[in-house]
Amino acid sequence: MWIKISSSKGFSTVEAIVSLGFLIILIFFSWQMLEKQKEIVIKSNQDVELTSIVFDIRQALRGDSCTQNFSGLSLDSDKISSIRMYAKDSQDITTLYPTDENSEEMTSETGIKVSSYRLDPIGKNNRRREGMTYLKIVFDRGQKLGKVVREIKIYTKLKDYSISKCSLNPFSEGKDLWKEQGNRLLTQMKSLQINSDKNIGTLNIKGGVFVHKSVIPCSRDQRGMIFWNASENRWEICKERGEVSLEDGRVFTLSNLKKMESDER
């Protein structure tokens, strides 16, 4: 016995079911593509905001602020809940991007937030370098996009295995010996002083030069040393051929200069 389920005037039941199935599949894949595109757009916007946050943190850690944030911490510490920005010549402190969920920090337009901070002496290249650690900033993109880490290189000086001083830039060994004094520079190094009121150095450049003759005779190790010969009442310099007066009474003609040059050799 046969049952007629179609007519020449429309779709059969089977055709309608198949068409509906194709429509559902098309809608499903279209929805998946739209969700994927949405994630790509969100991720791109988050990358822009993420870069801005890292820039803000770098700016906040400039100068002495790095030391004020991390002094006393170890190179691999996770005891950081926010970044504090210290105003220059002021007691004002601004807290940036705290990790506390209950914080009233303004929410992100893209849904990204700072999940945690930590110091880690091993960078993304899995290498450890002396005098350096990295501030790892962990960002939470949301449930679907997960987490991502950005790092800022920190140069450090240690005392008792803890950070005593840090900077975003390499330390200059002589930098600590110089201080600004108005529009002048001041240094009180033992071998050189500039604008110093203490006459403790070998060379003091402030209204005069104060030096003492070495007790060691002029030798190879003393070459270039300038001293005052009190008995001869003149300045002398230790050179290869011995102690030479800085006073020169010779006539500096072209021929004499050539002879002096050959004598120096």
Stockholm file with secondary structure:
# STOCKHOLM 1.0

chainA/1-265         MWIKISSSKGFSTVEAIVSLGFLIILIFFSWQMLEKQKEIVIKSNQDVELTSIVFDIRQALRGDSCTQNFSGLSLDSDKISSIRMYAKDSQDITTLYPTDENSEEMTSETGIKVSSYRLDPIGKNNRRREGMTYLKIVFDRGQKLGKVVREIKIYTKLKDYSISKCSLNPFSEGKDLWKEQGNRLLTQMKSLQINSDKNIGTLNIKGGVFVHKSVIPCSRDQRGMIFWNASENRWEICKERGEVSLEDGRVFTLSNLKKMESDER
#=GR chainA/1-265 SS CCCCCCCTTSCCHHHHHHHHHHHHHHHHHHHHHHHHHHHHHHHHHHHHHHHHHHHHHHHHTTTTHHHHHHTTCCTTCCCCCCEEEECTTSCCEEEESCCCTTCCCCCCSSSCEEEEEEEESBCTTSCBCTTEEEEEEEEECCTTTCEEEEEEEEEEEEETTEEEEEESSCCCTTGGGEEEETTEEEEECSSEEESCSCCCSSEEESSSCCCCCCSSCSCGGGTTCEEEETTTTEEEEEETTEEEESCCCSCCCHHHHHHHHHHHC
#=GC SS_cons         CCCCCCCTTSCCHHHHHHHHHHHHHHHHHHHHHHHHHHHHHHHHHHHHHHHHHHHHHHHHTTTTHHHHHHTTCCTTCCCCCCEEEECTTSCCEEEESCCCTTCCCCCCSSSCEEEEEEEESBCTTSCBCTTEEEEEEEEECCTTTCEEEEEEEEEEEEETTEEEEEESSCCCTTGGGEEEETTEEEEECSSEEESCSCCCSSEEESSSCCCCCCSSCSCGGGTTCEEEETTTTEEEEEETTEEEESCCCSCCCHHHHHHHHHHHC
//
